[in-house]
């Protein structure tokens, strides 16, 4: 539920860090940091205090919407974000670009999309082929069984939620510093809910 807010945080803090540093790499890093912080808030209330996850996720969405809107108006005012933002580069594949249809789809994609393809494969390998993935699945499906073999259920859950917030923020950063090169209030516009669905 809170993916929308974490994406929105990634949108704003990614472009904010890119604007003052002049580097899209710093923007991605700061987007991940702030997405992780929003996820840490979500994890604290949902895991430690055992609050209703839907209520906490909705609160994260409203917090991100209000905070990014306030900071956007406070920092950039009516002028908006600078137009000369360093953007995530596009990867051109010369051999693939010449192939009909396939070249139109894969020949000229953002670096973030290729990173997403790589993360998809790495995530599958980690979740289904490593001991870390087994622990992650165990604390979700059978937390008592995981606890009896010495796995820190709270620790693994915290890490999983924070990493998910960082990945959601990367998606948001792609919108602002990879796709449009600007930020607008409520820029994620429901894409987090589409990701949830």
C-alpha positions in Angstrom: 0.0 0.0 0.0 2.8 2.4 0.8 4.6 1.9 -2.5 3.0 5.0 -3.9 4.5 7.2 -1.2 7.9 5.6 -1.5 7.9 6.2 -5.2 6.8 9.8 -4.7 9.7 10.2 -2.2 12.1 8.8 -4.8 10.7 11.2 -7.4 11.3 14.3 -5.3 14.5 13.5 -3.5 16.1 12.0 -6.6 15.6 15.2 -8.6 16.4 17.4 -5.5 19.8 15.7 -5.0 20.5 15.7 -8.7 19.9 19.4 -8.9 22.3 20.4 -6.1 24.9 17.8 -6.9 24.8 17.9 -10.7 25.0 14.1 -10.8 22.2 11.6 -11.5 24.1 8.9 -9.6 23.8 11.0 -6.4 20.1 11.5 -7.2 19.6 7.8 -7.4 21.5 7.2 -4.2 19.5 9.9 -2.3 16.2 8.6 -3.7 17.1 5.2 -2.3 18.1 6.6 1.1 14.8 8.5 1.5 12.7 5.6 0.1 14.4 3.4 2.7 13.6 5.9 5.4 9.9 6.0 4.5 10.0 2.2 4.4 11.7 2.1 7.8 8.8 4.2 9.2 6.4 1.7 7.7 8.4 -1.2 9.1 8.5 0.2 12.6 4.7 0.7 12.8 3.8 -2.5 10.9 6.3 -4.9 12.4 7.3 -3.6 15.7 4.0 -2.0 16.8 1.9 -4.4 14.8 -0.3 -1.7 13.4 -2.6 -2.4 10.5 -0.5 -2.4 7.4 -3.2 -0.9 5.2 -3.6 2.0 7.6 0.2 2.5 7.9 0.7 2.3 4.1 -2.1 4.9 3.6 -0.4 7.1 6.1 2.9 6.8 4.4 1.2 7.8 1.1 -0.2 10.9 2.7 3.0 11.7 4.5 5.0 11.5 1.2 2.3 13.5 -0.7 2.3 16.3 1.9 6.1 16.4 2.5 7.1 16.4 -1.1 4.5 19.0 -2.0 5.6 21.2 0.8 9.3 20.9 0.1 8.7 21.3 -3.7 6.9 24.6 -3.1 9.4 25.7 -0.4 12.6 25.0 -2.4 11.5 25.7 -6.0 8.5 28.0 -5.5 6.6 28.8 -8.6 9.6 28.4 -10.9 9.7 24.6 -10.7 12.7 22.4 -10.9 15.7 23.6 -13.0 15.6 22.6 -16.6 19.2 21.6 -16.9 19.0 18.5 -14.7 21.5 15.7 -15.3 19.4 12.8 -16.5 19.9 9.1 -16.5 21.5 8.2 -19.8 19.9 6.2 -22.6 21.6 3.0 -23.7 21.8 2.6 -27.5 22.4 -0.8 -28.9 23.5 -0.3 -32.5 23.1 -3.9 -33.7 19.6 -4.3 -32.1 18.4 -0.8 -33.3 18.5 -2.0 -37.0 16.2 -5.0 -36.4 12.6 -4.1 -37.3 10.2 -3.9 -34.3 12.7 -5.3 -31.8 15.0 -2.4 -32.5 12.1 0.0 -31.8 11.4 -1.7 -28.4 14.9 -2.6 -27.1 17.4 -0.5 -29.2 17.1 2.7 -27.3 16.1 2.2 -23.6 17.0 4.1 -20.4 19.8 2.6 -18.3 17.2 2.2 -15.5 15.2 -0.2 -17.6 18.2 -2.4 -18.2 18.9 -2.1 -14.4 15.4 -3.3 -13.8 15.8 -6.3 -16.0 19.0 -7.2 -14.1 17.4 -6.7 -10.7 14.5 -8.9 -11.8 16.9 -11.8 -12.5 19.0 -11.1 -9.4 15.8 -10.9 -7.2 14.5 -14.3 -8.5 17.9 -15.9 -7.9 18.2 -14.4 -4.4 14.6 -15.3 -3.3 14.5 -18.8 -4.8 18.1 -20.1 -5.0 19.9 -18.8 -1.9 19.8 -19.3 1.9 18.9 -15.6 2.3 15.8 -16.1 0.1 14.8 -19.2 2.1 15.0 -17.1 5.3 13.0 -14.3 3.7 10.3 -16.7 2.6 10.3 -18.5 6.0 9.7 -15.4 8.0 6.8 -14.5 5.8 5.1 -17.9 5.7 6.2 -19.6 8.9 7.7 -17.1 11.4 7.5 -19.4 14.4 9.4 -22.1 12.5 12.0 -19.6 11.4 12.4 -18.3 15.0 12.9 -21.8 16.4 15.9 -22.3 14.1 17.5 -19.1 15.2 16.5 -16.7 12.4 15.8 -13.1 13.6 12.2 -12.7 12.3 12.1 -9.0 13.1 15.5 -8.4 11.6 14.7 -10.1 8.3 11.3 -8.4 8.0 12.9 -5.0 8.6 15.5 -5.5 6.0 12.9 -6.8 3.5 10.7 -3.8 4.0 13.5 -1.3 3.8 14.9 -2.9 0.6 11.4 -2.8 -1.0 11.2 0.9 -0.2 14.6 1.5 -1.8 13.5 -0.3 -4.9 10.2 1.6 -5.1 12.1 4.8 -4.7 14.3 3.8 -7.7 11.1 3.5 -9.7 10.1 7.0 -8.6 13.6 8.4 -9.4 13.2 7.0 -12.9 10.1 9.1 -13.4 11.8 12.3 -12.4 15.4 12.1 -13.4 15.1 9.4 -16.1 11.9 10.0 -17.9 10.7 13.6 -17.6 13.7 15.5 -16.1 11.4 17.5 -13.8 9.1 17.1 -10.7 5.5 17.9 -10.2 3.3 17.4 -7.1 1.9 13.9 -6.9 4.0 13.0 -9.9 3.7 9.2 -9.3 0.0 9.6 -10.0 -1.1 6.1 -8.9 1.8 4.1 -10.4 2.6 2.7 -6.9 -0.9 1.3 -6.8 -0.4 -0.2 -10.3 2.8 -1.8 -9.0 0.9 -3.2 -6.0 -1.8 -4.6 -8.3 
